Amino acid sequence: MTESTIYRDPDPSLVTWSHVTYALHAVGLALGAFGAASVVGSFLFGWPSIIAVILNYVKRGEAQGTWLESHFTWQIRTFWFAMLWACTIFIAGLPLTLILVGFAIWGVGLFLLGIWAIYRITRGWVALRDHHAIAA
């Protein structure tokens, strides 16, 4: 979606839904950052983010043609790309655990992935607050 794209105005309740889903993703990230789980583990497998991504799929059709459509796509892609990269990091590090390097790959990889997820949710939520579409 480009800056010159003309959108119809979204239903105000849909804007609220978008804030709720960003908040749920943020809670998932915070639970990992301040709890016993990892940021990525909590984001991908914690109930707040799972509920958020389900809500994104349920409400995405209502957002079609509005600037909110990009936010639903942004959140869904953030979740699934995080899942893809987490699996890739796990698979890449698994054979290297025999020589202990795999544990470092997991630690560094998941840390960087957590930073990326925090960035994506923060950037999207700021754009939502400012009523801007976000390039998915």
N, C-alpha and C positions, 0 to 999 in steps of 0.2 A: 504494500500500500504506500502510495507516494503522498507527499505533502499536499499535492494539488487535488487529491481525491475528494470528491464531494460525498459527504455522508448524510444520512437522515439522522435526526436526533433519536437517541435511544430512550427507552422507557426509564424514568428515574429509578424505578425499583431494580432495574437491571444494573444500574451503576452501583446500587447498594449491594447486589449479589456479587459484583466484581470485587468490591472492597472486602466482603466477607471471605471470598475465596483467597484473595491475597493475604488476608489476616490468618486464615487457616494454614496456608503455606508458611507464613512467618512463624506461627506457633510451632509447626513441625520442625523448622530450622532451629528455633530457640530451645526446644526440648533437647535437641541433639547437642547444641552448644553449651547448655548449662546443666545437662543431665548426664546420666551414665552412658548413653548411646552416642554414636558418632553423629555429626551433623547430617551427613549423607544418609546414614542408616535411618535416622529419625525422619528425614524428609521423604525417603522412598517407602518406608515401611510403617511409619507412624499413622495413626488414624486421622490426624488433622489434614495431612496432604492427600491421603487417599480419598477422604470426603471431598476435599477441594477439587481434585481432578475429576471426580464423578460429577460434581456440580457443574464444572466447566463443560463437560460433554452434554449434560442435560440442558443447559441454558444457552449453549453456543448457537443453536439455530435461531433463537430469539434475537441475538445480537447481529445476525447477518445484515450487512448493508449499513451498519453503524460503525462509528470509530471504536466501539467496544469489541467488535469482532476480533481485532488484532490482539486485544488483551486475553481473550479466551484462548486464541491460538498460541500466544506467548507462554501462558501458564502451562498448557498441555505439552508444548514442546520442551519447556524447561523440565518438567517431570520426566518425560520419556527419554530425553537426551541424558539426563542425570542417571536414569536406570541403565541406559546403554553404556555410558562411560564407566559406571560402577562395575558392571559385568565385565567389561573389557579390562579394567584395572585388576579385578579379581583373577580373571583367566590368565592375564599376562604375568602376574606375580606368583601364581600357584606353582609352576614348575621350579621357579627360582627360590622358593622357600626352603628347598633342600640345602641351599648354600646361604641361607639367611637373607639374601638380597631381596627376595620376594616380600618380606615383611616391611622393608624400607619402601619398596614400590607401593605397597598397599597404603602405608602411612602417609607418604608424600602425595600420592595420587588422590586418595580420598580427602586429604586436607585441601588440596587445590580444587577438587570438585565441590567441596563444601563452600569454599570462597566464591566459586562461580555461581552456585545456586543462590547464595545470599545476594550476590550482585544482581542476578536476573530478577529475583523477586523484588528487591529494593528499586531497581530501575523501572520495572513495570508499574509498581505501586505509585511511584512518584509521577510517572506519566499519567496514570489514572487520576491521581489527585488534581493534576493540571488539565484534565479533560483532553488529553492528546492521545492519538493513536500511537501505537508502538510498532516499529518495523519488526515483524516476526521473522 
